[in-house]
């Protein structure tokens, strides 16, 4: 091909080649922009998930907080109402006694660390589908879906035993030994109240009231081997 004709053809093709190059760069830029936006969206979603988790977590103990417990209780009650013939629900109110002595001897910061450690240990004593959270102070609430009275009593016994026997990371804690001389306690004791759906009602306030009423009537002293004793 004559040089002049080749130059003419090249000049004619140059705009098209430039257009293709621009289009390719445009596509690459669009892909890069889409990838950047996807990464930013994933980061925003992760941040929102973390924010939601933090808003539902008790700052001191790291377990679920009062707000999450209320939402979970309402959700479980609604689930039971959809299939009332097959659904039962147990609510445990756990109150721990003995932290006053720890605060007086070791201070609030150390007592808070002990409470956090104990709460984390108690959370391991329930199933994955159960909900364990701090209700307030040294009170914890446990939601046990598909659990009847016998199952709730078993969980209550286990939690109370854990409260009394869990080693406390303290320089000196009064050790109480039972009459049998076995399994010395750590100075803490627990009271557990139980509310049951449908026996005690099908509303959150009724279940909590039943658990609180049961809490005042029953206690797990620090010097027993896990047997429930009644004060009435």
C-alpha positions, 0 to 999 in steps of 0.5 A: 500500500502506498505510504500516502494511502496508508497515512490517509487510512490511519488518519481516518481510523484514528478517531475510531481508535481514540473512541475505543480507547476512551470507551475502554478507559471509561469502562475501567473507570466505571468498574473501579467506581462500582468496586469502590462503591461496593466496598464502601457499602460493605463497610457501612453495613459492617459499621451498622451491624456493629452499631446495632450490636453495641446498642444491644449489649450491656457495657459492663458485662458484655451480655445482652442489655435490657433493651434487647431483652425486652425486644426478644421477649416480645418476639418470643411471645409473638412466636408462641401466639402464632402456634399456641398449641405447640409453643411454651416459653420460660423466663428466668429472673436471676438475682446474685447476692454478695457483691456488696461485700466485694465492693466494700473490700475491693472497690467498684472497678474490681467488682465490675470486672468480677461481675463481667467475668461471672456474666460471661460464664453464666451465658455459656450455661444456656443454649444458643437459641436462649437469650441471656442478658443483664436486667439491671444491677446484679439481676439477669434475665434468661429467655428459654424458648420451648422450655417447660417448668421442669426444663426451666428448673434444671437451668435455674439449678445450673445457673445458681450452682455456677454463681456459687462455685465460679472462681472469682479473680480476687486477692481474697474472697471469703470462702464458705464451706458447706456442712458436708465440707465439699465444694467450698463456695465463693461467698456469692448466692443466687435467687432464681424466679421462674415465669411460664407461658402459658401458665402465668400469662401470655404478656411480657408484664405478666411473665416478668411479674410471675418471675419476680414473685417466684424470686421473692419466694425461692432462694439458692443459699451459698452453703447448699449443694444445689438443692432449691430451698423455699423461704415460705 
